[in-house]
Amino acid sequence: MLNKAKIAVMVSGGGTNLQALIDAQSSGIIKSGEIVLVLSNKPDAYALTRAKNAGIDVAVVDKKECTDRADFEARIVEILDGHGIDIIVLAGFMCILSAEFTGHYHDRIINVHPSLIPSFCGEGYYGLRVHEAALKYGVKVSGATVHIVNEIPDGGRILMQRAVEVLDNDTPESLQRRIMEEAEWKILPLSCELMCKQITDEKEK
């Protein structure tokens, strides 16, 4: 394939989901797209090191250095559009994006969330909080969801879900790890490839 979709991965932390995407690209699971940029809002995010180790361009837009959210997002848009990005993958990006931003990339942003949406999702549900809530409620099955990002936190169309059994002795940390390994790291690359294939097919029409 000559014209691969250009992927930007936006991150805030360690980048385990980014690593899953990099590995999926290396193994051929992601074949219709190529990760050309990793962008972080945190200059010390380890995900940037993962990207550099894989030979991927990196960029940082530190929210503290921006006057407001509009300035923050405008700087990100300038970088993304400068790289000709076709699809954005939010992989642990800990900032809520505005309707203006998501509208600019309509149906071109995907996110992985560590629960089976519509359970334990929306504003305030992130990281270990999701798994703490699931265990407190006593659910027997949790999992992960990849969805299109719109102006409503975790409110966009669902692309893929994978269920993971909750064990009696689970802690938030053990459940988080198993959901990452058994669900997030599987369906995020598959969803990314699905979107990239749609984009490249549209371009070839």
N, CA and C of each residue as an Amber inpcrd file, in Angstrom:
protein
   615
   0.8440000  -1.1930000   0.0000000   0.0000000   0.0000000   0.0000000
   0.8820000   1.2480000   0.0000000   0.6390000   2.1190000  -0.9630000
   1.4680000   3.3130000  -1.0930000   1.0670000   4.3870000  -0.1020000
  -0.2200000   4.6520000  -0.0120000  -0.6870000   5.7670000   0.8120000
  -1.2530000   5.2770000   2.1430000  -0.3900000   5.1380000   3.1130000
  -0.8410000   4.7510000   4.4450000  -1.4030000   5.9740000   5.1650000
  -2.3900000   5.7230000   6.0140000  -2.9400000   6.8020000   6.8280000
  -1.8960000   7.2310000   7.8520000  -1.7730000   8.5280000   8.0680000
  -0.8040000   9.0500000   9.0380000  -1.4510000   9.1300000  10.4190000
  -0.8390000   8.4250000  11.3560000  -1.3870000   8.3060000  12.7100000
  -0.5950000   9.1930000  13.6680000  -1.3180000   9.9490000  14.5070000
  -0.7090000  10.6330000  15.6530000  -1.2650000   9.9970000  16.9130000
  -0.3770000   9.6780000  17.8440000  -0.8020000   9.1330000  19.1320000
  -0.5740000  10.2070000  20.1860000  -1.6250000  10.5420000  20.9400000
  -1.5290000  11.5700000  21.9770000  -1.5200000  10.9000000  23.3470000
  -0.5380000  11.2860000  24.1660000  -0.2430000  10.5690000  25.4100000
   0.0170000  11.5620000  26.5500000  -0.0750000  11.0440000  27.7810000
   0.2640000  11.8620000  28.9500000   1.2110000  11.1560000  29.9100000
   1.3200000   9.8280000  29.7860000   2.0590000   9.0780000  30.8000000
   3.0670000   8.0920000  30.2580000   2.9940000   6.8670000  30.8050000
   4.0080000   5.8600000  30.5160000   3.9950000   5.3060000  29.1040000
   2.8160000   5.3030000  28.5040000   2.7420000   4.8930000  27.1060000
   2.6510000   3.4020000  26.8590000   2.0010000   2.6570000  27.7660000
   1.8550000   1.2140000  27.5280000   0.9510000   0.9390000  26.3270000
  -0.1060000   1.7230000  26.1690000  -0.9640000   1.5460000  24.9900000
  -0.2380000   1.9900000  23.7150000   0.5920000   3.0140000  23.8260000
   1.4240000   3.4070000  22.6880000   2.3410000   2.2570000  22.2860000
   2.9380000   1.5970000  23.2800000   3.8280000   0.4670000  22.9740000
   3.0720000  -0.6500000  22.2670000   1.8300000  -0.8810000  22.6930000
   1.0050000  -1.8980000  22.0270000   0.7690000  -1.5300000  20.5620000
   0.5880000  -0.2420000  20.2900000   0.3990000   0.2180000  18.9130000
   1.6880000   0.0800000  18.0980000   2.8110000   0.4470000  18.7070000
   4.1110000   0.3190000  18.0240000   4.3870000  -1.1570000  17.6920000
   4.1270000  -2.0300000  18.6690000   4.3370000  -3.4690000  18.4600000
   3.4050000  -4.0110000  17.3770000   2.1650000  -3.5230000  17.3650000
   1.1930000  -3.9740000  16.3620000   1.5860000  -3.5150000  14.9670000
   2.1890000  -2.3460000  14.8840000   2.6880000  -1.8580000  13.5970000
   3.8550000  -2.7210000  13.1250000   4.7490000  -3.0770000  14.0470000
   5.9110000  -3.9070000  13.7070000   5.4990000  -5.3030000  13.2600000
   4.4380000  -5.8370000  13.8870000   4.0120000  -7.2100000  13.5860000
   3.0510000  -7.2920000  12.4010000   2.6250000  -6.1320000  11.8830000
   1.7560000  -6.1400000  10.7080000   0.2750000  -6.1110000  11.0110000
  -0.1020000  -5.9920000  12.2870000  -1.5300000  -5.8500000  12.6200000
  -2.0300000  -4.4980000  12.1110000  -1.2330000  -3.4600000  12.3420000
  -1.5160000  -2.1500000  11.7370000  -0.7090000  -2.0700000  10.4510000
  -1.4000000  -2.1910000   9.3360000  -0.7140000  -2.1840000   8.0320000
  -1.2350000  -1.0910000   7.0930000  -2.4000000  -0.5230000   7.4200000
  -2.9810000   0.5250000   6.5680000  -2.5960000   1.9220000   7.0340000
  -1.8760000   1.9920000   8.1550000  -1.4600000   3.2790000   8.6940000
  -0.0570000   3.2160000   9.2590000   0.4880000   4.3790000   9.5500000
   1.8240000   4.4640000  10.1330000   1.8360000   5.5470000  11.2090000
   2.3890000   5.2200000  12.3710000   2.5190000   6.2090000  13.4470000
   3.6440000   7.1660000  13.0630000   3.2940000   8.4070000  12.7880000
   4.3010000   9.3870000  12.3510000   4.5910000  10.4340000  13.4330000
   3.7470000  10.4600000  14.4840000   3.9300000  11.4760000  15.5190000
   3.3650000  10.9800000  16.8430000   4.1110000  11.2530000  17.9140000
   3.5990000  11.0620000  19.2720000   3.6470000  12.4240000  19.9570000
   2.4860000  12.8790000  20.4250000   2.3710000  14.2030000  21.0320000
   1.9290000  14.0610000  22.4840000   2.6260000  14.7650000  23.3710000
   2.2930000  14.7130000  24.7910000   2.0590000  16.1020000  25.3620000
   1.2110000  16.1570000  26.3840000   1.0350000  17.4040000  27.1360000
   1.9820000  17.4510000  28.3390000   2.7560000  16.3820000  28.5220000
   3.7060000  16.3070000  29.6380000   5.1180000  16.0990000  29.0840000
   6.0250000  17.0540000  29.3140000   7.3700000  16.9360000  28.7570000
   8.1670000  15.7550000  29.3010000   7.7720000  15.2620000  30.4970000
   8.5190000  14.1500000  31.0970000   7.8180000  12.8010000  30.9210000
   6.8080000  12.7240000  30.0490000   6.0870000  11.4660000  29.8400000
   7.0260000  10.4080000  29.2540000   7.0390000   9.2240000  29.8700000
   7.9220000   8.1590000  29.3830000   7.5160000   7.6990000  27.9840000
   6.2590000   7.9380000  27.6290000   5.7990000   7.5850000  26.2780000
   6.6620000   8.2550000  25.2000000   7.1750000   9.4330000  25.4760000
   8.0400000  10.1290000  24.5030000   9.3330000   9.3500000  24.2700000
   9.8510000   8.7410000  25.3340000  11.0510000   7.8980000  25.2040000
  10.7450000   6.6700000  24.3620000   9.5980000   6.0640000  24.5900000
   9.1910000   4.9030000  23.7750000   9.1420000   5.2880000  22.2930000
   8.5760000   6.4690000  22.0170000   8.4700000   6.9240000  20.6270000
   9.8440000   7.1410000  20.0180000  10.7240000   7.8180000  20.7530000
  12.0740000   8.0750000  20.2490000  12.8160000   6.7680000  19.9830000
  12.6500000   5.7940000  20.8810000  13.2950000   4.4900000  20.7030000
  12.8140000   3.7860000  19.4400000  11.5710000   4.1020000  19.0280000
  10.9930000   3.4930000  17.8240000  11.2270000   4.3610000  16.5830000
  11.9450000   5.4840000  16.7520000  12.2380000   6.3560000  15.6140000
  11.0550000   7.1880000  15.1540000  10.1350000   7.4840000  16.0790000
   8.9360000   8.2560000  15.7390000   9.1180000   9.6920000  16.2190000
   8.7170000  10.6530000  15.3960000   8.7870000  12.0720000  15.7740000
   7.9510000  12.3340000  17.0150000   8.4340000  13.2440000  17.8680000
   7.6850000  13.5990000  19.0750000   7.4530000  15.1030000  19.1220000
   6.4160000  15.4870000  19.8580000   6.1160000  16.9060000  20.0910000
   5.5120000  17.0370000  21.4820000   5.7530000  18.1710000  22.1150000
   5.1970000  18.4450000  23.4430000   4.4740000  19.7850000  23.4110000
   3.2390000  19.7830000  23.8990000   2.5130000  21.0340000  24.1270000
   2.1410000  21.0430000  25.6050000   2.9000000  21.7890000  26.3860000
   2.7090000  21.8410000  27.8290000   1.5890000  22.8300000  28.1520000
   0.5370000  22.3050000  28.7710000  -0.6360000  23.1430000  29.0740000
  -0.2550000  24.3420000  29.9500000   0.7490000  24.1550000  30.8040000
   1.1690000  25.2260000  31.7160000   1.7370000  26.4260000  30.9560000
   2.2170000  26.1680000  29.7630000   2.8180000  27.2500000  28.9670000
   1.8020000  27.9290000  28.0440000   0.5550000  27.4920000  28.1000000
  -0.4960000  28.0550000  27.2420000  -1.3910000  28.9880000  28.0680000
  -1.9420000  29.9750000  27.3990000  -2.7650000  30.9680000  28.0980000
  -4.1150000  30.4000000  28.5360000  -4.6870000  29.5190000  27.7230000
  -5.9720000  28.8890000  28.0600000  -6.1390000  27.6370000  27.1980000
  -7.3020000  26.9780000  27.3220000  -7.5100000  25.7390000  26.5670000
  -7.5100000  25.9970000  25.0680000  -8.0720000  27.1050000  24.6390000
  -8.1000000  27.4150000  23.2030000  -6.6840000  27.5390000  22.6490000
  -5.8010000  28.1800000  23.3920000  -4.3970000  28.3150000  22.9860000
  -3.7210000  26.9490000  22.9620000  -3.9750000  26.1510000  23.9940000
  -3.4270000  24.7890000  24.1010000  -3.8310000  23.9500000  22.8880000
  -5.1270000  23.9600000  22.5740000  -5.6190000  23.1500000  21.4580000
  -5.1620000  23.7000000  20.1120000  -5.0710000  25.0170000  19.9990000
  -4.6110000  25.6250000  18.7380000  -3.1730000  25.1930000  18.4250000
  -2.3450000  25.1200000  19.4480000  -0.9630000  24.6790000  19.2430000
  -0.9000000  23.2130000  18.8040000  -1.7750000  22.3980000  19.3970000
  -1.8320000  20.9780000  19.0110000  -2.2980000  20.8370000  17.5660000
  -3.3450000  21.5640000  17.2110000  -3.8790000  21.5060000  15.8420000
  -2.8040000  21.9050000  14.8320000  -2.0570000  22.9430000  15.1530000
  -0.9980000  23.4000000  14.2460000   0.0330000  22.3030000  13.9990000
   0.4070000  21.5930000  15.0540000   1.3810000  20.4980000  14.9230000
   0.7820000  19.3280000  14.1490000  -0.4410000  18.9350000  14.4990000
  -1.0860000  17.7950000  13.8330000  -1.2820000  18.0660000  12.3460000
  -1.8270000  19.2330000  12.0360000  -2.0760000  19.5670000  10.6290000
  -0.7680000  19.7340000   9.8670000   0.2640000  20.2070000  10.5570000
   1.5830000  20.3350000   9.9340000   2.1770000  18.9930000   9.5370000
   1.7670000  17.9380000  10.2490000   2.2280000  16.5810000   9.9260000
   1.2540000  15.8530000   8.9880000   0.1800000  16.5240000   8.5870000
  -0.7910000  15.8940000   7.6850000  -1.4890000  14.6920000   8.2920000
  -1.8050000  14.7810000   9.5830000  -2.3630000  13.6390000  10.3060000
  -3.7670000  13.2880000   9.8040000  -3.9970000  11.9700000   9.6190000
  -5.3080000  11.4700000   9.1930000  -6.1420000  10.9670000  10.3540000
  -5.4840000  10.3950000  11.3570000  -6.2060000   9.8160000  12.4920000
  -5.4240000  10.0630000  13.7770000  -6.1580000  10.3820000  14.8420000
  -5.5590000  10.6240000  16.1540000  -6.0010000   9.5130000  17.0940000
  -5.0360000   8.9170000  17.7830000  -5.3340000   7.9060000  18.7930000
  -4.9990000   8.4850000  20.1610000  -5.9930000   8.5750000  21.0260000
  -5.7570000   9.0080000  22.4010000  -5.4060000   7.7640000  23.2170000
  -4.1700000   7.7140000  23.6890000  -3.6920000   6.5480000  24.4300000
  -3.2100000   7.0140000  25.8050000  -4.1850000   7.2450000  26.6950000
  -3.8420000   7.7830000  27.9980000  -3.5410000   9.2690000  27.9560000
  -4.2910000   9.9890000  27.1340000  -4.1490000  11.4500000  27.0530000
  -5.1270000  12.0550000  28.0540000  -4.6010000  12.6730000  29.1120000
  -5.4220000  13.0550000  30.2620000  -5.9500000  14.4880000  30.1830000
  -6.4400000  14.8700000  29.0270000  -7.0620000  16.1900000  28.8630000
  -8.3900000  16.0200000  28.1280000  -9.4190000  16.6770000  28.6300000
 -10.7030000  16.6830000  27.9280000 -10.5940000  17.6590000  26.7630000
 -11.0140000  17.2080000  25.5820000 -10.9030000  18.0330000  24.3710000
 -12.2370000  18.7180000  24.0730000 -12.1570000  19.9480000  23.5540000
 -13.3580000  20.7470000  23.3140000 -14.1260000  20.2680000  22.0810000
 -15.3450000  20.7550000  21.9690000 -16.1750000  20.4580000  20.7930000
 -15.5280000  21.0140000  19.5260000 -14.8260000  22.1460000  19.6570000
 -14.1420000  22.7360000  18.4940000 -13.0420000  21.8070000  17.9960000
 -12.2810000  21.2510000  18.9280000 -11.1770000  20.3580000  18.5610000
 -11.7160000  19.0660000  17.9560000 -12.6570000  18.4250000  18.6500000
 -13.1790000  17.1530000  18.1380000 -13.9250000  17.3550000  16.8200000
 -14.5570000  18.5110000  16.6690000 -15.2350000  18.8080000  15.4090000
 -14.2750000  18.9980000  14.2530000 -13.1000000  19.5630000  14.5490000
 -12.0750000  19.7680000  13.5200000 -11.6030000  18.4290000  12.9530000
 -11.6080000  17.3910000  13.8090000 -11.1950000  16.0460000  13.3820000
 -12.3770000  15.0840000  13.5030000 -13.5120000  15.4820000  12.9630000
 -14.7520000  14.7110000  13.0740000 -14.5520000  13.2680000  12.6050000
 -14.9010000  12.3140000  13.4700000 -14.7720000  10.8780000  13.1710000
 -13.3340000  10.4710000  12.8590000 -12.3770000  11.2160000  13.3830000
 -10.9590000  10.9050000  13.1180000 -10.1520000  10.7730000  14.4070000
 -10.8380000  10.7570000  15.5630000 -10.1670000  10.5730000  16.8540000
 -10.7600000   9.3420000  17.5320000  -9.8810000   8.4460000  18.0020000
 -10.3620000   7.2960000  18.7610000  -9.6840000   7.2690000  20.1300000
 -10.3790000   6.6540000  21.0800000  -9.8790000   6.5770000  22.4590000
 -10.1650000   5.1890000  23.0070000  -9.2780000   4.7110000  23.8760000
  -9.5370000   3.4570000  24.5840000  -9.8900000   3.7970000  26.0300000
 -10.9870000   3.2010000  26.4990000 -11.4450000   3.4450000  27.8710000
 -11.5100000   2.1060000  28.6040000 -11.0250000   2.0600000  29.8660000
 -10.9050000   0.7680000  30.5650000 -12.1710000   0.2780000  31.2610000
 -13.2890000   0.3190000  30.5570000 -14.5180000  -0.3140000  31.0410000
 -15.3870000  -0.6140000  29.8260000 -16.4690000  -1.3280000  30.0750000
 -17.4320000  -1.5910000  29.0030000 -18.4440000  -0.4440000  29.0100000
 -18.1900000   0.5640000  28.2020000 -19.1110000   1.7040000  28.0910000
 -20.4980000   1.1670000  27.7290000 -21.5960000   1.6210000  28.3700000
 -21.7330000   2.8610000  29.1450000 -21.4700000   2.7360000  30.6450000
 -20.8920000   1.6570000  31.1170000 -20.5850000   1.5400000  32.5430000
 -19.2910000   2.2760000  32.8860000 -19.2680000   2.9430000  34.0160000
 -18.0550000   3.5370000  34.5890000 -17.2860000   4.3910000  33.5760000
 -17.9910000   5.3600000  33.0250000 -17.3690000   6.2140000  32.0190000
 -17.8500000   7.6470000  32.1950000 -17.2860000   8.5390000  31.3970000
 -17.6560000   9.9460000  31.4800000 -16.6580000  10.7210000  32.3180000
 -16.9620000  11.9720000  32.5470000 -16.0320000  12.8520000  33.2460000
 -15.7340000  12.3340000  34.6560000 -14.4630000  12.3030000  35.0070000
 -14.0510000  11.8330000  36.3310000 -13.6850000  10.3660000  36.3840000
 -14.0680000   9.6130000  35.3730000 -13.7230000   8.1910000  35.3200000
 -12.4820000   7.9890000  34.4500000 -11.3490000   7.8280000  35.1090000
 -10.0950000   7.5670000  34.3840000  -9.1450000   6.8210000  35.3100000
  -8.1820000   6.1280000  34.7060000  -7.1720000   5.4190000  35.4880000
  -7.7820000   4.4320000  36.4710000  -7.1860000   4.3740000  37.6580000
  -7.6470000   3.4160000  38.6710000  -9.0600000   3.7060000  39.1620000
  -9.5240000   4.9450000  39.0170000 -10.8810000   5.2910000  39.4700000
 -11.9280000   4.3800000  38.8220000 -11.7060000   4.0510000  37.5540000
 -12.6560000   3.2000000  36.8210000 -12.7390000   1.8250000  37.4860000
 -11.5930000   1.2530000  37.7990000 -11.5480000  -0.1030000  38.3570000
 -12.0030000  -0.1210000  39.8160000 -11.7050000   0.9500000  40.5440000
 -12.2080000   1.0690000  41.9150000 -13.7360000   1.0700000  41.9200000
 -14.3240000   1.8200000  40.9880000 -15.7800000   1.9010000  40.8970000
 -16.3850000   0.5520000  40.5020000 -15.7460000  -0.1390000  39.5610000
 -16.2480000  -1.4420000  39.1120000 -16.2410000  -2.4530000  40.2560000
 -15.1560000  -2.4720000  41.0320000 -15.0570000  -3.4190000  42.1460000
 -16.0340000  -3.0520000  43.2660000 -16.1880000  -1.7600000  43.5170000
 -17.1170000  -1.3100000  44.5580000 -18.5450000  -1.7100000  44.2210000
 -18.8680000  -1.6600000  42.9240000 -20.2200000  -2.0040000  42.4780000
 -20.4450000  -3.5140000  42.4840000 -19.3310000  -4.2760000  42.4140000
 -19.4300000  -5.7320000  42.4440000 -19.6720000  -6.3920000  41.1100000
 -19.3150000  -5.7230000  40.0090000 -19.5400000  -6.3350000  38.6900000
 -18.6880000  -7.5950000  38.5400000 -19.1750000  -8.5290000  37.7790000
 -18.4640000  -9.7930000  37.5450000 -17.6870000  -9.7640000  36.2320000
 -18.0320000  -8.8110000  35.3770000 -17.3560000  -8.6650000  34.0780000
 -17.0640000  -7.1870000  33.8560000 -15.8420000  -6.8910000  33.4670000
 -15.5030000  -5.5370000  33.0340000 -14.8250000  -5.6610000  31.6660000
 -13.9430000  -4.7360000  31.3310000 -13.2900000  -4.8460000  30.0270000
 -12.8210000  -3.5070000  29.5250000 -12.7590000  -3.3840000  28.2110000
 -12.3040000  -2.1320000  27.5970000 -13.1400000  -1.8320000  26.3630000
 -13.1720000  -0.5470000  26.0220000 -13.9460000  -0.0530000  24.8780000
 -13.0830000   0.9040000  24.0690000 -13.0940000   0.7480000  22.7670000
 -12.5240000   1.7620000  21.8740000 -13.6830000   2.4680000  21.1980000
 -13.6530000   3.7930000  21.2560000 -14.7700000   4.5670000  20.7060000
 -14.2660000   5.8000000  19.9660000 -15.1280000   6.3000000  19.0960000
 -14.8810000   7.5840000  18.4380000 -15.0150000   8.6840000  19.4990000
 -14.1570000   9.6940000  19.4110000 -14.1940000  10.7880000  20.3790000
 -15.0170000  11.9430000  19.8200000 -15.9870000  12.3920000  20.6220000
 -16.7300000  13.6130000  20.2880000 -16.6720000  14.5600000  21.4870000
 -17.5590000  15.5310000  21.5200000 -17.4790000  16.5570000  22.5720000
 -17.9420000  16.0470000  23.9430000 -18.5490000  14.8570000  23.9900000
 -19.0080000  14.2770000  25.2570000 -17.9740000  13.2630000  25.7310000
 -17.4040000  13.4150000  26.9270000 -16.4180000  12.4450000  27.4070000
 -16.9450000  11.0130000  27.3650000 -16.2410000  10.1610000  26.6290000
 -16.6010000   8.7440000  26.4400000 -17.9730000   8.5760000  25.7820000
 -18.4070000   9.5840000  25.0270000 -19.7650000   9.5640000  24.4960000
 -19.8950000   9.2140000  23.0310000 -18.7910000   8.9780000  22.3330000
 -18.8470000   8.7270000  20.8960000 -19.1760000   7.2850000  20.5440000
 -19.3950000   7.0580000  19.2690000 -19.7780000   5.7310000  18.7600000
 -18.7310000   4.6720000  19.1070000 -19.2050000   3.5260000  19.5620000
 -18.3130000   2.4350000  19.9510000 -17.8230000   1.6820000  18.7190000
 -16.5080000   1.4380000  18.6810000 -15.8990000   0.6680000  17.5920000
 -15.7110000  -0.7920000  17.9810000 -15.1250000  -1.0210000  19.1510000
 -14.8650000  -2.3880000  19.6190000 -14.9380000  -2.4380000  21.1310000
 -15.3270000  -3.6090000  21.6460000 -15.2900000  -3.8800000  23.0760000
 -14.7670000  -5.2930000  23.3030000 -14.1130000  -5.4740000  24.4320000
 -13.7060000  -6.8260000  24.8170000 -13.9210000  -6.9750000  26.3240000
 -14.5780000  -8.0650000  26.6990000 -14.8950000  -8.3050000  28.1050000
 -13.7630000  -9.0470000  28.8040000 -13.6110000  -8.7570000  30.0900000
 -12.6150000  -9.4110000  30.9400000 -13.3080000  -9.7830000  32.2460000
 -13.1280000 -11.0280000  32.6810000 -13.7520000 -11.4890000  33.9260000
 -13.1220000 -10.7860000  35.1290000 -13.9780000 -10.4150000  36.0660000
 -13.5020000  -9.8470000  37.3350000 -13.3810000 -10.9850000  38.3420000
 -12.2070000 -11.1230000  38.9540000 -11.9610000 -12.2090000  39.9000000
 -12.2690000 -11.7560000  41.3330000 -12.6020000 -12.7330000  42.1760000
 -12.9930000 -12.4280000  43.5630000 -11.8870000 -11.7080000  44.3350000
 -10.6370000 -12.0120000  44.0090000  -9.5150000 -11.4310000  44.7600000
  -8.8910000 -10.2290000  44.0470000  -9.5900000  -9.6870000  43.0630000
  -9.0330000  -8.5630000  42.3110000  -8.8830000  -7.3140000  43.1780000
  -7.8070000  -6.6020000  42.9450000  -7.6350000  -5.2350000  43.4400000
  -7.7820000  -4.3110000  42.2340000  -7.9560000  -3.0040000  42.4390000
  -7.9980000  -2.1010000  41.2880000  -6.7600000  -2.2480000  40.4020000
  -5.6100000  -2.4620000  41.0290000  -4.3530000  -2.5820000  40.2590000
  -4.3090000  -3.8650000  39.4400000  -4.7340000  -4.9900000  40.0300000
  -4.6880000  -6.2650000  39.2830000  -5.7100000  -6.2680000  38.1590000
  -6.8800000  -5.6820000  38.4120000  -7.9060000  -5.6110000  37.3660000
  -7.4540000  -4.6890000  36.2410000  -6.8530000  -3.5630000  36.6050000
  -6.3220000  -2.6390000  35.5930000  -5.3210000  -3.3440000  34.6810000
  -4.3950000  -4.0780000  35.2850000  -3.3510000  -4.7590000  34.5070000
  -3.9610000  -5.8010000  33.5610000  -4.9080000  -6.6020000  34.0830000
  -5.4800000  -7.6600000  33.2420000  -6.3150000  -7.0850000  32.1100000
  -7.0360000  -6.0000000  32.3780000  -7.8240000  -5.3730000  31.3100000
  -6.9050000  -4.7880000  30.2410000  -5.7810000  -4.2110000  30.6550000
  -4.8100000  -3.7190000  29.6610000  -4.3090000  -4.8600000  28.7920000
  -3.8600000  -5.9380000  29.4460000  -3.2320000  -7.0450000  28.7130000
  -4.2240000  -7.8020000  27.8330000  -5.4220000  -8.0510000  28.3620000
  -6.3750000  -8.9210000  27.6660000  -7.3310000  -8.1660000  26.7450000
  -7.4750000  -6.8480000  26.9750000  -8.4650000  -6.0940000  26.1910000
  -7.8620000  -4.8790000  25.4980000  -7.3570000  -3.9180000  26.2710000
  -6.8890000  -2.6600000  25.6720000  -5.8300000  -2.8860000  24.5980000
  -4.8140000  -3.6650000  24.9300000  -3.6920000  -3.8480000  24.0010000
  -4.0600000  -4.6660000  22.7830000  -5.2410000  -5.3060000  22.8210000
  -5.7260000  -6.0930000  21.6700000  -6.6230000  -5.2270000  20.7690000
  -7.6310000  -4.5810000  21.3890000  -8.6390000  -3.9190000  20.5520000
  -8.2100000  -2.5380000  20.0830000  -7.2730000  -1.8880000  20.7900000
  -6.8410000  -0.5680000  20.3170000  -6.1130000  -0.6710000  18.9660000
  -5.1240000  -1.5660000  18.8190000  -4.4920000  -1.7020000  17.5010000
  -5.4700000  -2.1590000  16.4120000  -6.3770000  -3.0680000  16.7480000
  -7.3510000  -3.5430000  15.7540000  -8.2790000  -2.4100000  15.3070000
  -8.7050000  -1.5910000  16.2590000  -9.5720000  -0.4500000  15.9270000
  -8.8150000   0.5820000  15.0980000  -7.5490000   0.7850000  15.4440000
  -6.7140000   1.7270000  14.6910000  -6.5760000   1.2710000  13.2480000
  -6.3270000  -0.0150000  13.0400000  -6.2200000  -0.5500000  11.6790000
  -7.5410000  -0.4130000  10.9330000  -8.6500000  -0.6840000  11.6160000
  -9.9830000  -0.5470000  11.0070000 -10.1990000   0.8680000  10.4900000
  -9.8740000   1.8540000  11.3140000 -10.0430000   3.2530000  10.9170000
  -9.0880000   3.6320000   9.7770000  -7.8400000   3.1980000   9.8800000
  -6.8550000   3.5130000   8.8350000  -7.2790000   2.9290000   7.4920000
  -7.8130000   1.7060000   7.5310000  -8.2690000   1.0570000   6.2890000
  -9.4120000   1.8530000   5.6710000 -10.3410000   2.3330000   6.4860000
 -11.4510000   3.1500000   5.9800000 -10.9260000   4.4280000   5.3270000
  -9.9620000   5.0520000   5.9810000  -9.3960000   6.3170000   5.4760000
  -8.6860000   6.0960000   4.1470000  -7.8690000   5.0530000   4.0730000
  -7.1150000   4.8010000   2.8270000  -8.0590000   4.3890000   1.6930000
  -9.1090000   3.6340000   2.0400000 -10.0950000   3.2500000   1.0150000
 -10.8110000   4.4920000   0.4570000 -11.1380000   5.4360000   1.3490000
 -11.7960000   6.6720000   0.9110000 -10.8820000   7.4850000   0.0030000
  -9.6030000   7.5190000   0.3340000  -8.6450000   8.3010000  -0.4620000
  -8.4680000   7.7090000  -1.8640000  -8.6100000   6.3960000  -1.9480000
  -8.3750000   5.7130000  -3.2390000  -9.5820000   5.7540000  -4.1500000
 -10.7320000   6.2020000  -3.6250000 -11.9470000   6.2660000  -4.4580000
 -11.8350000   7.3640000  -5.5100000
